[in-house]
Structure formats: structure tokens, C-alpha cells
Amino acid sequence: MTDTSSTYRINNLASLYALLRFVAPLFASRAALADEQSTLRYSELLANVNQIASALRARGVGPGSRVAVIAHKSIALVETLIAVNACNAAFVPINPQLKPAQVEHILRDSNAGIVVATRYRLSSLDESRPVACQGVALEDLVAEPAAVDAPVLSACDGDPAAILYTSGSTGLPKGVVLTQRNLLSGAFSIADYLGLAPHDVVLGVLPLSFDAGLSQLTTAIAAGACYVPYEFMAANQLPRVCQKLGVTTITAVPPLWHLISEATWGDEALGVRRIANTGGHMAPELLSRLRQCFPAARPFLMYGLTESFRSTYLDPAQVDTRPGSIGKAVPNAQIAVVRADGTECAADEPGELVHRGAFVTLGYLNDPKRTAERFKPWPHAIPGIERQEMAVWSGDTVRRDAEGYLYFIGRTDEMIKTSGHRVSPTEIETVIGACPGVARVAVIGLPDPRLGQRIVACIVAADDTLADSAVEAHCRARLPNYLVPRHLLRFPEFALNPNGKVDRPRLKLICEERLGAELAAKAGTEVTT
């Protein structure tokens, strides 16, 4: 794809589906998707996507539509997401771990006209699904015969392509709206610095509702490589899967990497050529173990936000000489480190990380106030231009050394990063606060080398009859496992700051003291993204 005409076409592609239509003839006989049971060639993937898109159009899906999809990773799920894109509609992938209350919120907030799910999951959504949201079984959709071919719907690269939900400060998940341009530019950028090629096989262990999980799929297509939708169950199965399918590339979050490193790896690991970390800091000892497991793999350490996909990566050649660094800007992005007034920080001066470029999303769905807080003009304005380019102001504090390498310092908000997820304390506090016998609750995150941060719930009980087991059962019935607190600590009352709010820094110190030796033994280096 190096000739002039091909380069022109790539640069003028307007959608993920258009990318597939371009790639499929070039690699028609090569594997596009694979699992342990089957392999789908690029020509077959395009045909299946066209068939599903026809079925969706027959149900009224078109430009401006929003289609929610909730299912575990599979070839059928991937085909459906791309088919939605072929209709120039926005897909809304929902993590199947979410409970009915969270799913209902996403369906209503996204105004999805259709929700596609397995028959089993669809039956459980009957009570929570909005009346205006049509339920469609995934099995029926992919098996439905294609109608008469409909014309390919033209798309603009600024059209909404996906809505990814992540935890919000209001206590409910918030939708980040991605454009076609975001998907394509992110795919080409990441495929570029990872060095992906048609012979590569990308193992998809991260959820497709997660920006890093989705980008594994899009980067594979951009490179003409093979994507393996893999539902992670047990680490000891991975060596066999990697050997059978010829996996060359694995991207995961630190908790998954811990599990993967504990599997028994032998010759099965020799085919893995690159490993990439996202969603949290990779402790040096974990990186060392992974390099022993995968001796032929180059490690890529990355930083990113749902609001702007990947922002930085550390070149594998710099991993040993710059420990703790999150690297430099990825291709087609620019990073600034600024003070509160927007001026650029000096070398090694802490400041807020600001991201500009093709990956900056449209903002938060139905939340103009929060959008205005996070999406603001690029700090280096162009003189004489009134309408300045929007950038993502991350809320994360970093420093840039004299050679331009970035280092994460901390978060300026109260979001908790655990198991690769950004978690709102308010979301968990709302659930625990509804538990009978709980008078007040505050949720904080404390450093954990495996999880990034562990969730600690601090509780003031209404009386002495409240049992920890009752609170735990209440949480497990209403929250995904990764949101269930690891510790419940009792307090007679919370200390307040001068504004009358819970003094969270002080609360954190008290929790660290009370948890003592356990946290001290597990606390690693500072958590990064």
C-alpha cells in the first residue's frame, strides 16, 4: 500500500467500514478474524458485514442512529460493530459485566433505538430496556439472509461513530462520543508505532467497550492483520491459544498482565513479538517477569484517555534507561504540559497534560458542562484566529524532562484507576449509601501494584447492627466485580474540610495507617495511566 493512488485512498477514507472495503481486496485470502473454532478471511468478513448491515438497514438503522451492542467478545460481535458503522450509525458497545441498572442508564442516555444482545442476555433486559429501544438477538441478526444490496452510505470523517461509556463524576457512566476520524486516525497511529503488519495476529483480551480494546481491533484492520476476539477466563489457557493461533501481539492492563505472567510459558511465547501495557502503571518487577515469559517481545508502555485514545508511548529502546516514563506523544498527536494559567511548564516542572490532534473526541454525550471543563482550546492559540482548536485537558499532573520525556505524577481529580477502569467514587458511594444501616460513606483509592488502585469504602453506620457481610452482599448484587470495594473500614464520623466536604486526603492517610502492613507490602511505585 505504498503507491501514490493507495496512499491517496487511505488518506481520504472516511469510516472504519470504508477502511475494511479498502483492505479486504488487498488481503482477501488472509485471516481477518480468528478464534479456536474458526478463521474468517478478509473477503468473508466484508461479505458478512454487508449482510448484517443490510439486516440493520431493514430495521431502520441509518445515519444518526445509535445501536447498543452487549455481548462477550466473538467474531459475530465484531462483525456487528462494523456493520453498524457501515450504516453510518454510531455503535454503543456495553461491557457485559455491567448490571441491569448501568445498562438501563446507558440505553436511555445514548437514546439507542436498537440493542443487540444474545438471546439469553436479551431476555434479562426486557424489564430495564426502554420501550423505544428495540431488542434484536445477535444470533438472529448474523444469520438473517441479506436483502437486496443497498447503496453504500457516504460518511464524513466528523460523523459520530461510537459512544464509549466510562465512569462519570455524577455517579453514572458518561458517554464519550468518538468520530469516524477518531477511530481511523487512532488506528493508523497505533499501528504505526507498534509496527503492525499483515502477518501479525493481535490477541484481543480487553473489552471492546474499552477504548484500548476497541483500538486493538481497528489497528489490526488498518494493518491488514488478524484480530482474535478472546474472552479471558484463565491465564493457564493462554499459552495454548497463543501457540494455536500464532499470536504475535498482546495488549493488556496491569491486573491481567499479573495473571498472564503467572501462566506456564515455554516455546508457546516465542511467537509473541510485542507486548503493550495500558490502563495503569506497570511495576518494574512485573515488566521483568513478562520479559522472561516473552523473551522475543518488545514492551510498549502507553498512556491514554478515553477522551483522546492514546496520548503517549515509550519506545521499547528507552524502557531500561527511562524507568517510570510514559514516553512522548504518539504519531499525529501533540502534548503540552501547562500551568493553571495555560502557560507552558519548564523542564521538570509539574503541570497538567493537554492533548491535541486527530484523536480528540467530540466530548461527553448530554453533558455540556463537563464537556466544557475537559474540552478546552489548545493553550497555544493561533494569533488572529477567534475559533481555536479544541484539546483534551486531562486533569492529570505530569512533568517533562529536558529531553522531552514525560513522567506521570498524579491525578488532580478523585477518579480511581482500578483494573484498567476509571472509576467514579460517587458511583460506588451511591450504591453503598442505599444499603440499609449505612449512614454515610466515602470511597477512596489506595495504591496497589496489581490493580493500580484498590477500592476502599469508609462507612459510618447508623447503628451497631450493620454487618460487613451485608454491605458486601449489597455491593456484589449491584456492582460489577471490579467496582466492589476490597476493604470496608468503619468510622464514628468523617473529618471535614473547611468547605464542609469530606477531607479525603486525611481519610486516605487514616486508611493507609489502619490497613498498615498489608498495603505496605503491596504498594509499588506510583500509579500511572
C-alpha positions as CSV (number, residue, x, y, z in Angstrom):
1,M,0.0,0.0,0.0
2,T,2.8,2.4,-0.8
3,D,1.9,3.5,-4.3
4,T,0.5,7.0,-4.8
5,S,-3.1,6.0,-5.6
6,S,-3.2,3.8,-2.5
7,T,-1.8,6.5,-0.3
8,Y,-4.4,8.9,-1.6
9,R,-7.2,6.5,-0.9
10,I,-6.0,5.8,2.6
11,N,-5.8,9.5,3.4
12,N,-9.3,10.0,2.1
13,L,-11.1,7.1,3.9
14,A,-13.9,8.5,5.9
15,S,-15.1,5.5,8.1
16,L,-14.0,2.2,9.6
17,Y,-16.2,0.4,7.1
18,A,-14.5,2.3,4.2
19,L,-11.2,1.1,5.6
20,L,-12.4,-2.5,5.6
21,R,-13.6,-2.1,2.0
22,F,-10.2,-0.9,1.0
23,V,-8.2,-3.5,2.9
24,A,-10.4,-6.6,2.0
25,P,-9.5,-6.9,-1.7
26,L,-5.8,-6.4,-0.9
27,F,-5.7,-9.2,1.7
28,A,-8.8,-11.2,0.5
29,S,-7.4,-14.6,1.4
30,R,-5.6,-13.6,4.7
31,A,-7.2,-14.1,8.1
32,A,-9.1,-11.1,9.4
33,L,-10.7,-12.7,12.5
34,A,-10.0,-16.0,14.2
35,D,-10.9,-17.9,17.3
36,E,-10.2,-21.5,18.4
37,Q,-13.1,-22.8,16.3
38,S,-12.8,-20.9,13.0
39,T,-11.0,-18.4,10.8
40,L,-12.6,-15.7,8.8
41,R,-10.8,-14.2,5.7
42,Y,-11.0,-10.6,4.9
43,S,-13.2,-11.3,1.8
44,E,-15.6,-13.3,4.1
45,L,-15.6,-10.6,6.8
46,L,-16.6,-7.9,4.3
47,A,-19.4,-10.2,2.9
48,N,-20.7,-10.9,6.4
49,V,-20.6,-7.2,7.4
50,N,-22.6,-6.3,4.3
51,Q,-25.2,-8.9,5.1
52,I,-25.6,-7.7,8.7
53,A,-25.6,-4.1,7.6
54,S,-28.5,-5.0,5.2
55,A,-30.4,-6.5,8.1
56,L,-29.8,-3.4,10.2
57,R,-30.9,-1.1,7.4
58,A,-34.1,-3.1,7.1
59,R,-34.8,-2.2,10.8
60,G,-34.4,1.5,10.1
61,V,-30.7,1.9,11.1
62,G,-29.0,4.7,9.2
63,P,-27.1,8.0,9.7
64,G,-27.8,9.4,13.1
65,S,-29.0,6.0,14.6
66,R,-27.4,4.6,17.7
67,V,-27.1,0.9,18.2
68,A,-26.2,-0.6,21.5
69,V,-24.4,-3.9,21.5
70,I,-23.9,-6.0,24.6
71,A,-22.2,-9.4,24.3
72,H,-19.0,-11.2,25.1
73,K,-16.2,-10.9,22.6
74,S,-16.8,-13.0,19.5
75,I,-16.5,-12.9,15.7
76,A,-20.2,-12.1,15.5
77,L,-19.8,-9.2,17.8
78,V,-17.0,-7.7,15.7
79,E,-19.0,-8.2,12.5
80,T,-22.0,-6.4,14.1
81,L,-20.0,-3.4,15.3
82,I,-18.5,-2.9,11.8
83,A,-21.9,-3.4,10.2
84,V,-23.3,-0.6,12.4
85,N,-20.5,1.6,11.1
86,A,-21.4,0.6,7.5
87,C,-24.8,2.1,8.1
88,N,-23.1,5.4,9.2
89,A,-24.6,4.9,12.6
90,A,-22.9,5.0,16.0
91,F,-22.4,1.8,17.9
92,V,-22.6,1.8,21.7
93,P,-20.6,-1.3,23.0
94,I,-21.7,-2.2,26.5
95,N,-19.5,-4.2,28.8
96,P,-21.4,-7.4,29.6
97,Q,-20.1,-7.2,33.2
98,L,-22.4,-4.3,33.9
99,K,-25.5,-4.8,36.0
100,P,-29.1,-4.0,34.7
101,A,-29.1,-0.6,36.3
102,Q,-26.0,0.5,34.5
103,V,-27.2,-1.0,31.2
104,E,-30.5,0.8,31.5
105,H,-28.8,4.1,32.1
106,I,-26.6,3.6,29.0
107,L,-29.6,2.7,26.8
108,R,-31.5,5.7,27.9
109,D,-28.6,8.1,27.9
110,S,-27.4,7.1,24.5
111,N,-31.0,7.1,23.1
112,A,-30.3,3.8,21.4
113,G,-33.0,2.7,19.0
114,I,-31.8,-0.9,19.0
115,V,-30.0,-3.1,21.4
116,V,-28.3,-6.2,20.0
117,A,-27.5,-8.9,22.6
118,T,-27.5,-12.7,22.8
119,R,-30.9,-14.3,23.3
120,Y,-30.1,-15.1,26.9
121,R,-28.9,-11.6,27.7
122,L,-31.8,-10.0,25.8
123,S,-34.4,-11.8,28.0
124,S,-32.8,-10.3,31.1
125,L,-33.1,-6.8,29.6
126,D,-36.8,-6.9,29.0
127,E,-37.7,-5.1,32.2
128,S,-34.9,-2.5,32.0
129,R,-34.9,-1.8,28.3
130,P,-36.7,1.4,27.3
131,V,-39.9,0.9,25.3
132,A,-38.4,2.8,22.3
133,C,-35.4,0.6,22.2
134,Q,-35.9,-2.5,20.0
135,G,-34.3,-5.7,21.1
136,V,-32.6,-7.8,18.5
137,A,-30.9,-11.2,19.1
138,L,-27.3,-11.3,17.9
139,E,-27.8,-14.9,16.7
140,D,-30.7,-13.9,14.6
141,L,-29.0,-10.8,13.2
142,V,-25.9,-12.6,11.9
143,A,-28.0,-15.5,10.4
144,E,-30.6,-13.3,8.6
145,P,-30.3,-13.6,4.8
146,A,-29.2,-10.4,3.1
147,A,-31.8,-8.3,1.3
148,V,-31.2,-6.6,-2.0
149,D,-27.8,-4.8,-1.8
150,A,-28.3,-1.2,-0.6
151,P,-26.0,1.5,-1.8
152,V,-23.0,2.2,0.5
153,L,-23.9,5.2,2.7
154,S,-21.5,8.0,2.4
155,A,-19.9,9.2,5.6
156,C,-18.0,12.3,6.7
157,D,-15.0,11.7,9.0
158,G,-16.6,14.1,11.5
159,D,-19.7,11.9,11.9
160,P,-20.3,10.1,15.3
161,A,-19.0,6.5,15.0
162,A,-19.1,5.2,18.6
163,I,-20.1,6.1,22.1
164,L,-17.9,4.6,24.8
165,Y,-19.2,4.8,28.3
166,T,-16.8,5.4,31.2
167,S,-17.4,6.2,34.9
168,G,-18.5,9.8,35.5
169,S,-18.3,12.2,38.4
170,T,-22.1,12.2,38.7
171,G,-22.1,8.6,39.8
172,L,-23.4,7.2,36.5
173,P,-21.4,6.2,33.4
174,K,-20.8,9.0,30.9
175,G,-20.7,8.6,27.1
176,V,-17.7,9.8,25.2
177,V,-18.6,10.4,21.5
178,L,-16.0,9.3,19.0
179,T,-16.0,10.3,15.4
180,Q,-15.0,8.3,12.3
181,R,-11.8,10.4,12.2
182,N,-11.0,9.4,15.8
183,L,-11.3,5.7,15.0
184,L,-9.3,5.8,11.8
185,S,-6.6,8.2,13.0
186,G,-6.1,6.3,16.2
187,A,-5.8,3.0,14.3
188,F,-3.2,4.3,11.9
189,S,-1.2,6.0,14.7
190,I,-1.1,3.0,16.9
191,A,-0.4,0.5,14.1
192,D,2.4,2.8,13.0
193,Y,4.4,2.9,16.3
194,L,3.7,-0.7,17.2
195,G,4.9,-1.7,13.7
196,L,1.9,-4.0,13.0
197,A,2.0,-5.8,9.6
198,P,-0.3,-8.2,7.7
199,H,1.4,-11.3,9.2
200,D,0.6,-10.2,12.8
201,V,-2.1,-11.8,15.0
202,V,-3.5,-9.5,17.7
203,L,-5.0,-11.1,20.8
204,G,-8.0,-9.1,21.9
205,V,-8.2,-9.7,25.7
206,L,-9.6,-6.3,26.6
207,P,-13.3,-5.5,26.2
208,L,-14.4,-3.8,23.0
209,S,-16.3,-1.3,25.2
210,F,-12.9,-0.1,26.4
211,D,-11.1,2.4,24.1
212,A,-7.9,0.3,24.2
213,G,-9.8,-2.8,23.5
214,L,-11.6,-1.3,20.5
215,S,-8.3,0.1,19.1
216,Q,-6.8,-3.4,19.1
217,L,-9.5,-4.3,16.5
218,T,-9.1,-1.1,14.5
219,T,-5.3,-1.3,14.4
220,A,-5.4,-4.9,13.2
221,I,-7.7,-3.9,10.3
222,A,-5.5,-0.9,9.5
223,A,-2.5,-3.2,9.2
224,G,-4.3,-6.0,7.3
225,A,-3.6,-8.2,10.4
226,C,-5.7,-10.8,12.2
227,Y,-7.7,-9.9,15.3
228,V,-8.6,-12.6,17.8
229,P,-11.6,-11.8,20.0
230,Y,-10.7,-13.7,23.2
231,E,-12.8,-13.8,26.3
232,F,-10.2,-14.1,29.1
233,M,-11.1,-16.8,31.6
234,A,-8.0,-18.4,32.9
235,A,-4.3,-17.5,32.3
236,N,-3.2,-21.1,32.0
237,Q,-5.2,-21.4,28.8
238,L,-3.3,-18.5,27.1
239,P,-0.1,-20.4,26.1
240,R,-2.1,-23.0,24.2
241,V,-4.2,-20.3,22.5
242,C,-1.2,-18.2,21.5
243,Q,0.6,-21.2,20.0
244,K,-2.5,-22.5,18.2
245,L,-3.5,-19.1,16.6
246,G,0.1,-17.7,16.1
247,V,-0.4,-14.7,18.4
248,T,2.2,-12.0,17.9
249,T,0.8,-9.1,19.8
250,I,-0.8,-8.8,23.3
251,T,-2.1,-5.6,24.9
252,A,-3.4,-5.7,28.5
253,V,-3.9,-3.8,31.7
254,P,-1.6,-4.5,34.7
255,P,-4.1,-6.8,36.6
256,L,-4.3,-9.0,33.5
257,W,-0.6,-8.9,33.0
258,H,-0.1,-10.2,36.5
259,L,-2.3,-13.2,35.7
260,I,-0.7,-13.7,32.3
261,S,2.8,-13.7,33.9
262,E,1.7,-16.5,36.3
263,A,0.9,-18.9,33.5
264,T,3.5,-21.5,32.5
265,W,5.1,-20.2,29.3
266,G,7.6,-22.1,27.2
267,D,8.1,-22.3,23.5
268,E,4.5,-21.0,23.1
269,A,5.7,-17.5,23.9
270,L,8.4,-17.3,21.3
271,G,5.9,-16.1,18.6
272,V,4.9,-13.1,20.7
273,R,6.8,-10.1,19.2
274,R,5.3,-7.2,21.2
275,I,3.5,-6.7,24.5
276,A,1.8,-3.4,25.3
277,N,0.6,-2.1,28.6
278,T,-2.3,0.4,29.1
279,G,-4.7,1.4,31.8
280,G,-2.2,1.7,34.7
281,H,1.5,1.7,35.6
282,M,3.5,-1.5,35.0
283,A,5.7,-2.1,38.1
284,P,9.3,-2.9,37.2
285,E,9.1,-6.4,38.8
286,L,6.1,-7.2,36.6
287,L,7.8,-6.0,33.5
288,S,10.8,-8.1,34.4
289,R,8.7,-11.2,34.7
290,L,6.9,-10.6,31.4
291,R,10.2,-10.2,29.6
292,Q,11.2,-13.6,31.0
293,C,7.9,-15.0,29.8
294,F,8.2,-13.4,26.3
295,P,11.9,-13.2,25.5
296,A,11.3,-12.2,21.9
297,A,8.8,-9.4,22.6
298,R,9.3,-5.7,22.6
299,P,7.5,-3.9,25.5
300,F,5.4,-0.8,24.7
301,L,4.3,1.2,27.7
302,M,1.4,3.6,26.9
303,Y,-0.7,6.3,28.4
304,G,-4.1,7.4,27.2
305,L,-7.6,8.6,28.0
306,T,-11.0,7.6,26.6
307,E,-11.4,11.2,25.6
308,S,-8.3,11.1,23.3
309,F,-7.4,7.4,22.8
310,R,-3.6,7.1,23.1
311,S,-1.6,10.1,24.0
312,T,1.9,8.9,24.6
313,Y,4.1,5.8,24.4
314,L,7.6,4.9,25.5
315,D,9.8,3.5,22.8
316,P,10.9,-0.1,23.8
317,A,14.5,1.0,23.3
318,Q,14.0,3.5,26.2
319,V,12.3,1.2,28.7
320,D,15.5,0.4,30.7
321,T,17.1,3.8,30.5
322,R,13.9,5.8,31.4
323,P,12.1,3.8,34.1
324,G,8.7,5.3,35.0
325,S,8.4,7.4,31.9
326,I,5.2,7.4,29.8
327,G,7.3,8.4,26.8
328,K,6.4,11.0,24.2
329,A,3.4,11.9,22.0
330,V,2.1,9.2,19.7
331,P,2.1,9.9,15.9
332,N,-0.4,12.6,14.9
333,A,-0.8,14.0,18.4
334,Q,0.9,16.8,20.4
335,I,1.2,17.1,24.1
336,A,1.6,20.2,26.2
337,V,2.4,20.4,29.9
338,V,0.9,23.6,31.3
339,R,0.4,25.6,34.4
340,A,-3.1,26.6,35.7
341,D,-2.9,29.8,33.5
342,G,-2.2,27.8,30.4
343,T,1.4,28.7,30.0
344,E,4.0,26.0,29.2
345,C,5.8,24.5,32.2
346,A,9.6,24.5,32.4
347,A,11.6,21.3,32.3
348,D,10.7,19.0,35.3
349,E,8.0,21.5,36.4
350,P,4.7,19.6,37.2
351,G,1.7,20.7,35.1
352,E,-1.4,19.4,33.5
353,L,-1.1,17.2,30.4
354,V,-3.1,18.6,27.5
355,H,-3.6,16.6,24.3
356,R,-4.3,17.9,20.8
357,G,-4.7,16.2,17.5
358,A,-6.9,13.9,15.4
359,F,-7.9,11.7,18.4
360,V,-9.7,14.4,20.4
361,T,-13.3,13.3,20.6
362,L,-16.5,15.3,20.5
363,G,-17.0,15.4,24.2
364,Y,-19.5,13.9,26.7
365,L,-22.9,13.0,25.5
366,N,-25.7,15.0,27.1
367,D,-23.2,16.8,29.4
368,P,-22.2,20.2,28.0
369,K,-20.9,21.4,31.4
370,R,-18.4,18.6,31.9
371,T,-17.5,18.8,28.2
372,A,-16.7,22.5,28.6
373,E,-14.5,21.6,31.6
374,R,-12.5,18.9,29.9
375,F,-12.5,20.0,26.3
376,K,-11.0,23.5,26.0
377,P,-8.9,25.4,23.5
378,W,-5.4,24.3,22.8
379,P,-3.3,26.6,25.1
380,H,-1.0,27.8,22.3
381,A,-3.5,29.9,20.4
382,I,-3.1,31.0,16.8
383,P,-2.9,34.8,16.7
384,G,-5.8,36.3,14.7
385,I,-8.0,33.2,14.8
386,E,-11.0,33.5,17.0
387,R,-12.2,29.9,16.9
388,Q,-9.3,27.9,18.4
389,E,-8.7,24.2,18.2
390,M,-10.2,22.1,21.0
391,A,-7.9,19.9,23.1
392,V,-8.4,17.5,26.0
393,W,-7.2,18.8,29.3
394,S,-6.6,15.5,31.1
395,G,-6.7,16.5,34.7
396,D,-3.5,14.5,35.2
397,T,-0.3,16.1,36.5
398,V,2.9,15.2,34.7
399,R,6.4,16.6,34.2
400,R,8.5,16.7,31.1
401,D,12.3,16.3,31.4
402,A,14.9,18.3,29.5
403,E,14.9,15.7,26.7
404,G,11.1,15.8,26.3
405,Y,10.1,12.5,28.0
406,L,7.0,12.6,30.2
407,Y,6.5,11.2,33.7
408,F,3.2,10.8,35.4
409,I,2.8,12.4,38.9
410,G,-0.8,12.1,39.9
411,R,-4.4,12.8,39.3
412,T,-6.0,16.2,40.1
413,D,-9.5,14.7,40.4
414,E,-10.8,12.0,42.6
415,M,-11.2,9.3,40.0
416,I,-9.9,5.9,40.9
417,K,-8.0,3.8,38.4
418,T,-8.5,0.1,39.1
419,S,-8.2,-2.9,36.8
420,G,-7.8,-0.7,33.8
421,H,-11.0,1.2,34.5
422,R,-11.6,4.8,35.5
423,V,-14.0,4.6,38.4
424,S,-16.1,7.4,40.0
425,P,-16.2,7.2,43.8
426,T,-19.6,8.7,43.6
427,E,-20.9,5.7,41.6
428,I,-19.9,3.3,44.4
429,E,-21.0,5.7,47.2
430,T,-24.5,5.9,45.7
431,V,-24.9,2.1,45.8
432,I,-23.4,1.7,49.3
433,G,-25.4,4.7,50.6
434,A,-28.6,2.9,49.7
435,C,-27.7,-0.1,51.9
436,P,-29.9,-0.3,55.0
437,G,-27.9,0.7,58.1
438,V,-25.3,2.9,56.3
439,A,-25.5,6.5,57.4
440,R,-22.5,7.9,55.4
441,V,-20.0,6.6,53.0
442,A,-16.8,7.8,51.3
443,V,-14.9,5.7,48.8
444,I,-11.2,6.2,48.1
445,G,-8.5,4.5,46.1
446,L,-5.2,3.4,47.6
447,P,-2.1,2.2,45.6
448,D,-2.0,-1.5,44.6
449,P,0.7,-2.9,42.3
450,R,-1.7,-5.4,40.8
451,L,-4.9,-3.3,40.4
452,G,-3.4,0.1,40.0
453,Q,-5.6,1.2,42.9
454,R,-7.7,-0.8,45.3
455,I,-11.1,0.5,46.3
456,V,-11.7,1.2,50.0
457,A,-15.1,2.0,51.3
458,C,-15.2,4.1,54.5
459,I,-18.5,3.7,56.3
460,V,-20.3,5.5,59.2
461,A,-23.0,3.1,60.4
462,A,-26.4,4.2,61.6
463,D,-26.2,1.7,64.5
464,D,-24.2,-1.3,65.7
465,T,-26.4,-3.9,63.9
466,L,-24.9,-3.3,60.4
467,A,-22.7,-6.3,59.4
468,D,-19.8,-6.0,56.9
469,S,-21.2,-9.1,55.1
470,A,-24.5,-7.3,54.5
471,V,-22.7,-4.4,52.8
472,E,-20.6,-6.7,50.7
473,A,-23.6,-8.7,49.6
474,H,-25.4,-5.4,48.7
475,C,-22.4,-4.3,46.6
476,R,-22.0,-7.6,44.8
477,A,-25.7,-7.7,43.8
478,R,-25.5,-4.2,42.3
479,L,-21.9,-3.6,41.0
480,P,-19.6,-5.3,38.6
481,N,-16.8,-7.2,40.4
482,Y,-14.2,-4.6,39.6
483,L,-16.3,-1.9,41.5
484,V,-16.8,-4.0,44.6
485,P,-14.6,-2.5,47.4
486,R,-11.6,-4.5,48.6
487,H,-11.9,-3.2,52.1
488,L,-14.7,-1.9,54.3
489,L,-13.5,0.4,57.1
490,R,-15.7,1.7,59.9
491,F,-15.6,5.3,61.2
492,P,-17.5,7.0,64.0
493,E,-17.6,10.1,61.8
494,F,-15.7,11.7,58.9
495,A,-13.4,14.7,59.2
496,L,-14.5,17.6,57.1
497,N,-12.5,20.2,55.3
498,P,-13.2,24.0,55.5
499,N,-15.8,23.7,52.7
500,G,-17.8,21.2,54.7
501,K,-16.9,18.3,52.5
502,V,-15.2,15.0,53.5
503,D,-11.4,15.6,53.9
504,R,-10.4,12.8,51.5
505,P,-6.6,13.4,51.8
506,R,-6.8,13.0,55.5
507,L,-9.1,10.0,55.1
508,K,-6.6,8.3,52.8
509,L,-3.9,8.8,55.4
510,I,-6.0,7.2,58.1
511,C,-6.9,4.3,55.8
512,E,-3.3,3.7,55.0
513,E,-2.4,3.6,58.7
514,R,-5.3,1.3,59.6
515,L,-4.6,-1.2,56.7
516,G,-0.9,-1.0,57.6
517,A,1.3,-3.9,56.8
518,E,-0.9,-5.3,54.1
519,L,-0.8,-2.2,52.0
520,A,2.9,-1.5,52.8
521,A,3.8,-5.0,51.5
522,K,1.8,-4.5,48.2
523,A,2.3,-0.8,47.5
524,G,4.5,-0.3,44.5
525,T,5.6,2.7,42.5
526,E,3.1,5.5,41.8
527,V,0.1,4.6,39.7
528,T,0.1,6.0,36.1
529,T,-2.3,5.6,33.2
